[in-house]
């Protein structure tokens, strides 16, 4: 099945990026946010991203206009009824996602429509169980920034049908031009199971006073060839997201390395979420 009509739930950094990727690939996109104001903000986020790509010579002005014409940003979940694929990219909160999968599973009119989650850590099988279409539910985990990053993790659950997985493989590789890898339905999947303990370890190092944030990051960039240090990367991902992923992984595996350190808890409580809030381990204008 070729996907022509898709929807995205959530217009934050990840949701708007996923919507942009699909619209640039020629798909008709409906992006749903919690309010009209949030929907307009999400559309503005996509416009800014496309304008930046145009300035860098990655896309023409005509393509920018055509991409924006393929995107409708709304606040009504009912607008997703005719979609062949819906990707949920809401907050990394299990109850929010369960509620959305319950509602959207009942809204979709096409029995073959696929309902996917961009979650980093929440069990896909739970989302499928409440959707009423467990065989057509799976994880599709994009990476930030979605228009740039080539990798997409595909996560079938115990109840996902082989046909759904094959459809999503073709959609990711042939329609979006990205590289899919298959992961099992375990908290963290592949990349975050390796990445999050590394980020939490860097936060613990900073918390314990081993070194400044700048020197920790400089050490990993210049000493290990990483494009970005762990604390700057944490700010980019969002400290609340890292905390939620760590908690979910610790809940499943009970490994101490997955448990968020106290400093991370305090920063999230204080609203210091990283780049998206204007301040994390570093200040952002």
GULOGU-983405 format. One record per residue (C-alpha): residue number from 0; y, z, x; residue in three letters. Coordinates in nm, 4 decimals, decimal comma. Each point is the difference from the previous one (the first is absolute). Last residue first. Example, Ala and Ser with C-alpha at 12.3 -4.5 7.8 and 13.67 -1.06 7.14 Angstrom:
BEGIN
<r lumtor="1" v="-0,1060" w="0,7140" u="1,3670" drendo="SER"/>
<r lumtor="0" v="-0,3440" w="0,0660" u="-0,1370" drendo="ALA"/>
This chain:
BEGIN
<r lumtor="284" v="3,3180" w="2,2920" u="1,8310" drendo="UNK"/>
<r lumtor="283" v="-0,3250" w="0,1504" u="0,1240" drendo="UNK"/>
<r lumtor="282" v="-0,0488" w="0,3391" u="0,1695" drendo="UNK"/>
<r lumtor="281" v="-0,3218" w="0,0617" u="0,1993" drendo="UNK"/>
<r lumtor="280" v="-0,3008" w="0,2241" u="-0,0575" drendo="UNK"/>
<r lumtor="279" v="0,0745" w="-0,0554" u="-0,3660" drendo="UNK"/>
<r lumtor="278" v="0,3388" w="-0,1036" u="-0,1379" drendo="UNK"/>
<r lumtor="277" v="0,1471" w="-0,2688" u="-0,2222" drendo="UNK"/>
<r lumtor="276" v="-0,2370" w="0,0542" u="-0,2935" drendo="UNK"/>
<r lumtor="275" v="-0,1897" w="-0,3286" u="0,0423" drendo="UNK"/>
<r lumtor="274" v="0,0042" w="0,0283" u="0,3796" drendo="UNK"/>
<r lumtor="273" v="-0,1785" w="0,3309" u="0,0146" drendo="UNK"/>
<r lumtor="272" v="-0,0912" w="0,2402" u="-0,2784" drendo="UNK"/>
<r lumtor="271" v="0,2376" w="0,2857" u="0,0744" drendo="UNK"/>
<r lumtor="270" v="0,0111" w="0,1198" u="-0,3619" drendo="UNK"/>
<r lumtor="269" v="-0,0126" w="0,3669" u="0,1032" drendo="UNK"/>
<r lumtor="268" v="-0,3487" w="0,0481" u="-0,1477" drendo="UNK"/>
<r lumtor="267" v="-0,1134" w="-0,3076" u="0,1956" drendo="UNK"/>
<r lumtor="266" v="0,1397" w="0,1464" u="0,3228" drendo="UNK"/>
<r lumtor="265" v="-0,1619" w="0,3374" u="-0,0668" drendo="UNK"/>
<r lumtor="264" v="-0,3455" w="-0,1476" u="-0,0629" drendo="UNK"/>
<r lumtor="263" v="0,0264" w="-0,2125" u="0,3144" drendo="UNK"/>
<r lumtor="262" v="0,0964" w="0,3045" u="0,2047" drendo="UNK"/>
<r lumtor="261" v="-0,2978" w="0,1948" u="-0,1397" drendo="UNK"/>
<r lumtor="260" v="-0,2528" w="-0,2537" u="0,1386" drendo="UNK"/>
<r lumtor="259" v="-0,1767" w="-0,2387" u="-0,2420" drendo="UNK"/>
<r lumtor="258" v="-0,3814" w="0,0490" u="0,0036" drendo="UNK"/>
<r lumtor="257" v="-0,1894" w="-0,3107" u="0,1161" drendo="UNK"/>
<r lumtor="256" v="-0,0817" w="0,1403" u="0,3473" drendo="UNK"/>
<r lumtor="255" v="-0,1509" w="0,3061" u="-0,1696" drendo="UNK"/>
<r lumtor="254" v="-0,2883" w="-0,2056" u="-0,1491" drendo="UNK"/>
<r lumtor="253" v="-0,0813" w="0,1063" u="-0,3570" drendo="UNK"/>
<r lumtor="252" v="-0,1288" w="-0,3556" u="-0,0742" drendo="UNK"/>
<r lumtor="251" v="0,1151" w="-0,0734" u="-0,3557" drendo="UNK"/>
<r lumtor="250" v="0,2832" w="0,2480" u="-0,0460" drendo="UNK"/>
<r lumtor="249" v="0,1122" w="-0,0583" u="0,3597" drendo="UNK"/>
<r lumtor="248" v="0,0259" w="-0,3749" u="-0,0670" drendo="UNK"/>
<r lumtor="247" v="0,2024" w="0,0560" u="-0,3172" drendo="UNK"/>
<r lumtor="246" v="0,2284" w="0,2506" u="0,1719" drendo="UNK"/>
<r lumtor="245" v="0,0574" w="-0,2336" u="0,2947" drendo="UNK"/>
<r lumtor="244" v="0,0782" w="-0,2915" u="-0,2314" drendo="UNK"/>
<r lumtor="243" v="0,2474" w="0,2089" u="-0,2009" drendo="UNK"/>
<r lumtor="242" v="0,1726" w="0,1322" u="0,3138" drendo="UNK"/>
<r lumtor="241" v="0,0243" w="-0,3510" u="0,1458" drendo="UNK"/>
<r lumtor="240" v="0,1528" w="-0,1258" u="-0,3242" drendo="UNK"/>
<r lumtor="239" v="0,2513" w="0,2853" u="-0,0130" drendo="UNK"/>
<r lumtor="238" v="0,0945" w="-0,0697" u="0,3618" drendo="UNK"/>
<r lumtor="237" v="0,0809" w="-0,3621" u="-0,0793" drendo="UNK"/>
<r lumtor="236" v="-0,1591" w="-0,3000" u="0,1726" drendo="UNK"/>
<r lumtor="235" v="0,3123" w="-0,0728" u="0,2073" drendo="UNK"/>
<r lumtor="234" v="0,0599" w="0,3651" u="0,0878" drendo="UNK"/>
<r lumtor="233" v="-0,3626" w="0,0369" u="0,1071" drendo="UNK"/>
<r lumtor="232" v="0,0379" w="-0,3121" u="0,2145" drendo="UNK"/>
<r lumtor="231" v="0,3018" w="0,1571" u="0,1723" drendo="UNK"/>
<r lumtor="230" v="-0,2105" w="0,3110" u="0,0599" drendo="UNK"/>
<r lumtor="229" v="-0,3010" w="-0,1970" u="0,1282" drendo="UNK"/>
<r lumtor="228" v="0,1920" w="-0,2252" u="0,2411" drendo="UNK"/>
<r lumtor="227" v="0,0503" w="-0,3683" u="-0,0752" drendo="UNK"/>
<r lumtor="226" v="-0,1275" w="-0,3263" u="0,1533" drendo="UNK"/>
<r lumtor="225" v="-0,2838" w="0,1873" u="0,1734" drendo="UNK"/>
<r lumtor="224" v="-0,0481" w="-0,0986" u="0,3641" drendo="UNK"/>
<r lumtor="223" v="-0,1800" w="0,3201" u="0,0949" drendo="UNK"/>
<r lumtor="222" v="0,2361" w="0,1515" u="0,2575" drendo="UNK"/>
<r lumtor="221" v="0,3263" w="-0,1709" u="-0,0971" drendo="UNK"/>
<r lumtor="220" v="-0,0313" w="0,0284" u="-0,3782" drendo="UNK"/>
<r lumtor="219" v="-0,2164" w="0,3125" u="-0,0063" drendo="UNK"/>
<r lumtor="218" v="0,2151" w="0,1905" u="0,2491" drendo="UNK"/>
<r lumtor="217" v="0,3238" w="-0,1182" u="-0,1573" drendo="UNK"/>
<r lumtor="216" v="-0,1120" w="0,1437" u="-0,3345" drendo="UNK"/>
<r lumtor="215" v="-0,0794" w="0,3416" u="0,1443" drendo="UNK"/>
<r lumtor="214" v="0,3168" w="-0,0171" u="0,2105" drendo="UNK"/>
<r lumtor="213" v="0,2261" w="-0,0757" u="-0,2977" drendo="UNK"/>
<r lumtor="212" v="-0,1586" w="0,2667" u="-0,2186" drendo="UNK"/>
<r lumtor="211" v="0,0623" w="0,2549" u="0,2748" drendo="UNK"/>
<r lumtor="210" v="-0,2898" w="0,1508" u="0,1903" drendo="UNK"/>
<r lumtor="209" v="-0,2783" w="0,2580" u="-0,0183" drendo="UNK"/>
<r lumtor="208" v="0,2009" w="0,2147" u="-0,2415" drendo="UNK"/>
<r lumtor="207" v="-0,2864" w="0,1028" u="-0,2297" drendo="UNK"/>
<r lumtor="206" v="0,1481" w="-0,1919" u="-0,2947" drendo="UNK"/>
<r lumtor="205" v="0,0332" w="-0,3135" u="0,2152" drendo="UNK"/>
<r lumtor="204" v="-0,3669" w="0,0174" u="0,0988" drendo="UNK"/>
<r lumtor="203" v="-0,1014" w="0,0781" u="-0,3596" drendo="UNK"/>
<r lumtor="202" v="0,1944" w="-0,3065" u="-0,1185" drendo="UNK"/>
<r lumtor="201" v="-0,1712" w="-0,2150" u="0,2645" drendo="UNK"/>
<r lumtor="200" v="-0,3401" w="0,1295" u="-0,1136" drendo="UNK"/>
<r lumtor="199" v="0,0881" w="-0,0800" u="-0,3613" drendo="UNK"/>
<r lumtor="198" v="0,0799" w="-0,3591" u="0,1019" drendo="UNK"/>
<r lumtor="197" v="-0,3283" w="-0,0382" u="0,1905" drendo="UNK"/>
<r lumtor="196" v="-0,1984" w="0,1580" u="-0,2867" drendo="UNK"/>
<r lumtor="195" v="0,1712" w="-0,2505" u="-0,2342" drendo="UNK"/>
<r lumtor="194" v="-0,0791" w="-0,3138" u="0,2003" drendo="UNK"/>
<r lumtor="193" v="-0,3781" w="0,0006" u="0,0335" drendo="UNK"/>
<r lumtor="192" v="-0,0980" w="0,0852" u="-0,3575" drendo="UNK"/>
<r lumtor="191" v="0,3188" w="-0,1808" u="-0,1013" drendo="UNK"/>
<r lumtor="190" v="-0,1298" w="-0,3314" u="0,1337" drendo="UNK"/>
<r lumtor="189" v="-0,3542" w="0,0056" u="-0,1354" drendo="UNK"/>
<r lumtor="188" v="-0,0028" w="0,1546" u="-0,3514" drendo="UNK"/>
<r lumtor="187" v="0,2167" w="0,3134" u="-0,0054" drendo="UNK"/>
<r lumtor="186" v="-0,2099" w="0,1727" u="-0,2665" drendo="UNK"/>
<r lumtor="185" v="-0,3378" w="-0,1714" u="-0,0329" drendo="UNK"/>
<r lumtor="184" v="-0,0677" w="-0,3023" u="-0,2220" drendo="UNK"/>
<r lumtor="183" v="-0,1455" w="-0,2210" u="0,2719" drendo="UNK"/>
<r lumtor="182" v="0,2149" w="-0,2524" u="0,1857" drendo="UNK"/>
<r lumtor="181" v="-0,0036" w="-0,3805" u="0,0116" drendo="UNK"/>
<r lumtor="180" v="0,2548" w="-0,1876" u="0,2107" drendo="UNK"/>
<r lumtor="179" v="0,2377" w="-0,2616" u="-0,1361" drendo="UNK"/>
<r lumtor="178" v="0,2272" w="-0,2174" u="0,2179" drendo="UNK"/>
<r lumtor="177" v="0,3076" w="-0,1414" u="-0,1715" drendo="UNK"/>
<r lumtor="176" v="0,0883" w="-0,3522" u="-0,1148" drendo="UNK"/>
<r lumtor="175" v="0,1053" w="0,1168" u="-0,3464" drendo="UNK"/>
<r lumtor="174" v="-0,1945" w="-0,2592" u="-0,1999" drendo="UNK"/>
<r lumtor="173" v="-0,2923" w="-0,0707" u="0,2318" drendo="UNK"/>
<r lumtor="172" v="-0,0596" w="0,3320" u="0,1768" drendo="UNK"/>
<r lumtor="171" v="0,1134" w="0,2583" u="-0,2540" drendo="UNK"/>
<r lumtor="170" v="-0,0941" w="-0,1872" u="-0,3181" drendo="UNK"/>
<r lumtor="169" v="-0,3310" w="-0,1210" u="0,1422" drendo="UNK"/>
<r lumtor="168" v="-0,1037" w="0,3501" u="0,1016" drendo="UNK"/>
<r lumtor="167" v="0,1217" w="0,1321" u="-0,3352" drendo="UNK"/>
<r lumtor="166" v="-0,2174" w="-0,2416" u="-0,1955" drendo="UNK"/>
<r lumtor="165" v="-0,3003" w="0,0860" u="0,2171" drendo="UNK"/>
<r lumtor="164" v="0,0499" w="0,3723" u="-0,0613" drendo="UNK"/>
<r lumtor="163" v="0,0290" w="-0,0507" u="-0,3758" drendo="UNK"/>
<r lumtor="162" v="-0,3130" w="-0,2161" u="-0,0068" drendo="UNK"/>
<r lumtor="161" v="-0,1990" w="0,2664" u="0,1887" drendo="UNK"/>
<r lumtor="160" v="0,0812" w="0,2452" u="-0,2845" drendo="UNK"/>
<r lumtor="159" v="0,1777" w="0,3270" u="0,0745" drendo="UNK"/>
<r lumtor="158" v="-0,1994" w="0,3038" u="-0,1220" drendo="UNK"/>
<r lumtor="157" v="-0,0794" w="0,1680" u="0,3327" drendo="UNK"/>
<r lumtor="156" v="0,3584" w="-0,0674" u="0,1073" drendo="UNK"/>
<r lumtor="155" v="0,1360" w="-0,3123" u="0,1664" drendo="UNK"/>
<r lumtor="154" v="0,2685" w="0,0490" u="0,2654" drendo="UNK"/>
<r lumtor="153" v="0,1765" w="-0,3045" u="0,1459" drendo="UNK"/>
<r lumtor="152" v="0,2319" w="0,0808" u="0,2905" drendo="UNK"/>
<r lumtor="151" v="0,2827" w="-0,2510" u="0,0473" drendo="UNK"/>
<r lumtor="150" v="0,1278" w="-0,0963" u="0,3465" drendo="UNK"/>
<r lumtor="149" v="0,2682" w="-0,2570" u="0,0780" drendo="UNK"/>
<r lumtor="148" v="0,3035" w="0,2301" u="0,0125" drendo="UNK"/>
<r lumtor="147" v="0,3300" w="-0,1826" u="-0,0458" drendo="UNK"/>
<r lumtor="146" v="0,0653" w="-0,0315" u="-0,3762" drendo="UNK"/>
<r lumtor="145" v="-0,1837" w="0,3325" u="-0,0572" drendo="UNK"/>
<r lumtor="144" v="0,2206" w="0,2084" u="0,2267" drendo="UNK"/>
<r lumtor="143" v="-0,1968" w="0,2232" u="-0,0153" drendo="UNK"/>
<r lumtor="142" v="-0,3727" w="-0,0617" u="-0,0448" drendo="UNK"/>
<r lumtor="141" v="-0,1863" w="-0,1255" u="-0,3063" drendo="UNK"/>
<r lumtor="140" v="-0,2984" w="0,1896" u="-0,1429" drendo="UNK"/>
<r lumtor="139" v="-0,1938" w="-0,1777" u="-0,2730" drendo="UNK"/>
<r lumtor="138" v="-0,2256" w="0,2562" u="-0,1669" drendo="UNK"/>
<r lumtor="137" v="-0,2367" w="-0,0952" u="-0,2775" drendo="UNK"/>
<r lumtor="136" v="-0,0299" w="-0,0293" u="-0,3791" drendo="UNK"/>
<r lumtor="135" v="-0,1701" w="-0,2831" u="-0,1909" drendo="UNK"/>
<r lumtor="134" v="-0,3432" w="0,1645" u="-0,0309" drendo="UNK"/>
<r lumtor="133" v="0,1607" w="0,3225" u="-0,1198" drendo="UNK"/>
<r lumtor="132" v="0,1664" w="-0,1668" u="-0,3004" drendo="UNK"/>
<r lumtor="131" v="0,0771" w="0,2903" u="-0,2376" drendo="UNK"/>
<r lumtor="130" v="0,2655" w="0,1167" u="0,2455" drendo="UNK"/>
<r lumtor="129" v="-0,0945" w="0,3680" u="0,0216" drendo="UNK"/>
<r lumtor="128" v="-0,3146" w="-0,0513" u="0,2100" drendo="UNK"/>
<r lumtor="127" v="0,1585" w="-0,2689" u="0,2167" drendo="UNK"/>
<r lumtor="126" v="0,2709" w="0,2368" u="0,1228" drendo="UNK"/>
<r lumtor="125" v="-0,2603" w="0,2639" u="0,0888" drendo="UNK"/>
<r lumtor="124" v="-0,2125" w="-0,2589" u="0,1841" drendo="UNK"/>
<r lumtor="123" v="0,3022" w="-0,1017" u="0,2057" drendo="UNK"/>
<r lumtor="122" v="0,0193" w="0,3406" u="0,1660" drendo="UNK"/>
<r lumtor="121" v="0,3621" w="0,0837" u="0,0994" drendo="UNK"/>
<r lumtor="120" v="0,0786" w="-0,0624" u="0,3695" drendo="UNK"/>
<r lumtor="119" v="0,2449" w="-0,2758" u="0,0825" drendo="UNK"/>
<r lumtor="118" v="0,0547" w="-0,1220" u="-0,3556" drendo="UNK"/>
<r lumtor="117" v="0,0930" w="-0,3651" u="-0,0531" drendo="UNK"/>
<r lumtor="116" v="-0,1996" w="0,0017" u="-0,3221" drendo="UNK"/>
<r lumtor="115" v="-0,1606" w="-0,2938" u="-0,1754" drendo="UNK"/>
<r lumtor="114" v="-0,0534" w="-0,1042" u="-0,3622" drendo="UNK"/>
<r lumtor="113" v="-0,1753" w="-0,3354" u="-0,0333" drendo="UNK"/>
<r lumtor="112" v="0,0188" w="-0,2094" u="-0,3173" drendo="UNK"/>
<r lumtor="111" v="-0,3370" w="-0,1385" u="-0,1139" drendo="UNK"/>
<r lumtor="110" v="0,0173" w="0,1596" u="-0,3462" drendo="UNK"/>
<r lumtor="109" v="0,3449" w="-0,1565" u="-0,0447" drendo="UNK"/>
<r lumtor="108" v="0,2191" w="0,2018" u="-0,2397" drendo="UNK"/>
<r lumtor="107" v="0,1188" w="0,2652" u="0,2450" drendo="UNK"/>
<r lumtor="106" v="0,1637" w="0,2901" u="-0,1837" drendo="UNK"/>
<r lumtor="105" v="-0,2996" w="0,2373" u="-0,0189" drendo="UNK"/>
<r lumtor="104" v="-0,0632" w="-0,0074" u="0,3747" drendo="UNK"/>
<r lumtor="103" v="0,3752" w="0,0332" u="0,0470" drendo="UNK"/>
<r lumtor="102" v="0,0150" w="0,3354" u="-0,1779" drendo="UNK"/>
<r lumtor="101" v="-0,3042" w="0,1672" u="0,1579" drendo="UNK"/>
<r lumtor="100" v="0,0803" w="-0,1466" u="0,3414" drendo="UNK"/>
<r lumtor="99" v="0,3556" w="0,1332" u="-0,0249" drendo="UNK"/>
<r lumtor="98" v="-0,1097" w="0,3510" u="-0,0963" drendo="UNK"/>
<r lumtor="97" v="-0,2512" w="0,0115" u="0,2861" drendo="UNK"/>
<r lumtor="96" v="0,2676" w="-0,1190" u="0,2428" drendo="UNK"/>
<r lumtor="95" v="0,2463" w="0,2688" u="-0,1035" drendo="UNK"/>
<r lumtor="94" v="-0,2744" w="0,2632" u="0,0167" drendo="UNK"/>
<r lumtor="93" v="-0,1033" w="-0,1020" u="0,3511" drendo="UNK"/>
<r lumtor="92" v="0,3469" w="-0,0016" u="0,1547" drendo="UNK"/>
<r lumtor="91" v="0,0803" w="-0,2499" u="0,2739" drendo="UNK"/>
<r lumtor="90" v="0,3004" w="-0,1329" u="-0,1928" drendo="UNK"/>
<r lumtor="89" v="-0,0461" w="-0,3350" u="-0,1762" drendo="UNK"/>
<r lumtor="88" v="-0,1330" w="-0,3191" u="0,1576" drendo="UNK"/>
<r lumtor="87" v="-0,2398" w="-0,1207" u="-0,2723" drendo="UNK"/>
<r lumtor="86" v="-0,1020" w="-0,3628" u="0,0448" drendo="UNK"/>
<r lumtor="85" v="-0,0606" w="-0,1905" u="-0,3238" drendo="UNK"/>
<r lumtor="84" v="-0,2004" w="-0,3227" u="-0,0005" drendo="UNK"/>
<r lumtor="83" v="-0,0574" w="-0,2607" u="-0,2706" drendo="UNK"/>
<r lumtor="82" v="0,3162" w="0,1125" u="-0,1831" drendo="UNK"/>
<r lumtor="81" v="0,0388" w="-0,0638" u="-0,3749" drendo="UNK"/>
<r lumtor="80" v="0,0580" w="0,3634" u="-0,1043" drendo="UNK"/>
<r lumtor="79" v="0,2280" w="0,0938" u="0,2920" drendo="UNK"/>
<r lumtor="78" v="0,3187" w="-0,0111" u="-0,2093" drendo="UNK"/>
<r lumtor="77" v="-0,1388" w="0,2981" u="-0,1952" drendo="UNK"/>
<r lumtor="76" v="0,0755" w="0,2195" u="0,3001" drendo="UNK"/>
<r lumtor="75" v="0,3692" w="-0,0219" u="-0,0963" drendo="UNK"/>
<r lumtor="74" v="0,2668" w="0,0747" u="0,2630" drendo="UNK"/>
<r lumtor="73" v="0,0594" w="-0,3565" u="0,1193" drendo="UNK"/>
<r lumtor="72" v="0,0462" w="-0,2057" u="0,3175" drendo="UNK"/>
<r lumtor="71" v="-0,0875" w="-0,3652" u="-0,0511" drendo="UNK"/>
<r lumtor="70" v="-0,0772" w="-0,1910" u="0,3203" drendo="UNK"/>
<r lumtor="69" v="-0,0672" w="-0,3760" u="0,0291" drendo="UNK"/>
<r lumtor="68" v="0,3719" w="-0,0851" u="-0,0041" drendo="UNK"/>
<r lumtor="67" v="0,0500" w="0,2226" u="0,3054" drendo="UNK"/>
<r lumtor="66" v="-0,2470" w="-0,2112" u="0,1975" drendo="UNK"/>
<r lumtor="65" v="0,1700" w="-0,3258" u="-0,0986" drendo="UNK"/>
<r lumtor="64" v="0,3405" w="0,1296" u="0,1100" drendo="UNK"/>
<r lumtor="63" v="-0,1325" w="0,1182" u="0,3358" drendo="UNK"/>
<r lumtor="62" v="-0,1914" w="-0,3270" u="0,0433" drendo="UNK"/>
<r lumtor="61" v="0,3197" w="-0,1964" u="-0,0524" drendo="UNK"/>
<r lumtor="60" v="0,1837" w="0,2157" u="0,2527" drendo="UNK"/>
<r lumtor="59" v="-0,2728" w="-0,0824" u="0,2515" drendo="UNK"/>
<r lumtor="58" v="-0,2553" w="0,2437" u="0,1447" drendo="UNK"/>
<r lumtor="57" v="-0,0828" w="0,1399" u="0,3451" drendo="UNK"/>
<r lumtor="56" v="0,3334" w="-0,1023" u="0,1556" drendo="UNK"/>
<r lumtor="55" v="0,0950" w="0,3557" u="0,0907" drendo="UNK"/>
<r lumtor="54" v="0,2907" w="-0,0075" u="-0,2437" drendo="UNK"/>
<r lumtor="53" v="-0,2415" w="-0,1195" u="-0,2713" drendo="UNK"/>
<r lumtor="52" v="-0,2389" w="0,2890" u="0,0657" drendo="UNK"/>
<r lumtor="51" v="0,2895" w="0,2460" u="-0,0331" drendo="UNK"/>
<r lumtor="50" v="0,1027" w="-0,1601" u="-0,3291" drendo="UNK"/>
<r lumtor="49" v="-0,3599" w="0,0289" u="-0,1201" drendo="UNK"/>
<r lumtor="48" v="-0,0086" w="0,3722" u="0,0779" drendo="UNK"/>
<r lumtor="47" v="0,3359" w="0,0579" u="-0,1684" drendo="UNK"/>
<r lumtor="46" v="-0,1136" w="-0,1876" u="-0,3123" drendo="UNK"/>
<r lumtor="45" v="-0,3205" w="0,2059" u="-0,0133" drendo="UNK"/>
<r lumtor="44" v="0,1928" w="0,3276" u="0,0182" drendo="UNK"/>
<r lumtor="43" v="0,2433" w="-0,1254" u="-0,2653" drendo="UNK"/>
<r lumtor="42" v="-0,2927" w="-0,0683" u="-0,2311" drendo="UNK"/>
<r lumtor="41" v="-0,1257" w="0,3527" u="0,0608" drendo="UNK"/>
<r lumtor="40" v="0,3449" w="0,1433" u="-0,0759" drendo="UNK"/>
<r lumtor="39" v="0,0139" w="-0,1992" u="-0,3237" drendo="UNK"/>
<r lumtor="38" v="-0,3406" w="0,1389" u="-0,1014" drendo="UNK"/>
<r lumtor="37" v="0,1133" w="0,3537" u="0,0871" drendo="UNK"/>
<r lumtor="36" v="0,3024" w="-0,0380" u="-0,2297" drendo="UNK"/>
<r lumtor="35" v="-0,2157" w="-0,1489" u="-0,2756" drendo="UNK"/>
<r lumtor="34" v="-0,2263" w="0,3027" u="0,0216" drendo="UNK"/>
<r lumtor="33" v="-0,3467" w="0,1073" u="0,1243" drendo="UNK"/>
<r lumtor="32" v="-0,0662" w="-0,3275" u="0,1824" drendo="UNK"/>
<r lumtor="31" v="-0,2118" w="-0,3040" u="-0,0811" drendo="UNK"/>
<r lumtor="30" v="-0,0040" w="-0,3158" u="0,2125" drendo="UNK"/>
<r lumtor="29" v="-0,1190" w="-0,3176" u="-0,1751" drendo="UNK"/>
<r lumtor="28" v="-0,0875" w="-0,2799" u="0,2421" drendo="UNK"/>
<r lumtor="27" v="-0,0818" w="-0,3705" u="-0,0480" drendo="UNK"/>
<r lumtor="26" v="-0,1790" w="-0,1053" u="0,3164" drendo="UNK"/>
<r lumtor="25" v="0,1354" w="-0,2540" u="0,2488" drendo="UNK"/>
<r lumtor="24" v="-0,0945" w="0,1687" u="0,3297" drendo="UNK"/>
<r lumtor="23" v="0,3603" w="0,1184" u="0,0381" drendo="UNK"/>
<r lumtor="22" v="-0,0379" w="0,1716" u="-0,3371" drendo="UNK"/>
<r lumtor="21" v="-0,3149" w="0,1769" u="0,1175" drendo="UNK"/>
<r lumtor="20" v="0,1512" w="0,1259" u="0,3255" drendo="UNK"/>
<r lumtor="19" v="0,3195" w="0,1090" u="-0,1763" drendo="UNK"/>
<r lumtor="18" v="-0,1891" w="0,2016" u="-0,2618" drendo="UNK"/>
<r lumtor="17" v="-0,2013" w="0,1710" u="0,2746" drendo="UNK"/>
<r lumtor="16" v="0,3221" w="0,0850" u="0,1860" drendo="UNK"/>
<r lumtor="15" v="0,1624" w="0,1357" u="-0,3155" drendo="UNK"/>
<r lumtor="14" v="-0,3033" w="0,2207" u="-0,0606" drendo="UNK"/>
<r lumtor="13" v="-0,0204" w="0,1242" u="0,3580" drendo="UNK"/>
<r lumtor="12" v="0,3665" w="0,0916" u="0,0466" drendo="UNK"/>
<r lumtor="11" v="0,0377" w="0,1278" u="-0,3544" drendo="UNK"/>
<r lumtor="10" v="-0,0425" w="-0,2220" u="-0,3061" drendo="UNK"/>
<r lumtor="9" v="-0,2964" w="0,1578" u="-0,1737" drendo="UNK"/>
<r lumtor="8" v="-0,2621" w="-0,1764" u="-0,2105" drendo="UNK"/>
<r lumtor="7" v="-0,0505" w="-0,3575" u="0,1183" drendo="UNK"/>
<r lumtor="6" v="-0,1128" w="-0,2863" u="-0,2205" drendo="UNK"/>
<r lumtor="5" v="-0,1792" w="-0,3266" u="0,0535" drendo="UNK"/>
<r lumtor="4" v="-0,0123" w="-0,3409" u="-0,1632" drendo="UNK"/>
<r lumtor="3" v="-0,1516" w="-0,2964" u="0,1890" drendo="UNK"/>
<r lumtor="2" v="-0,3120" w="0,1532" u="0,1533" drendo="UNK"/>
<r lumtor="1" v="-0,2673" w="-0,2582" u="0,0752" drendo="UNK"/>
<r lumtor="0" v="-0,3443" w="0,0949" u="-0,1277" drendo="UNK"/>
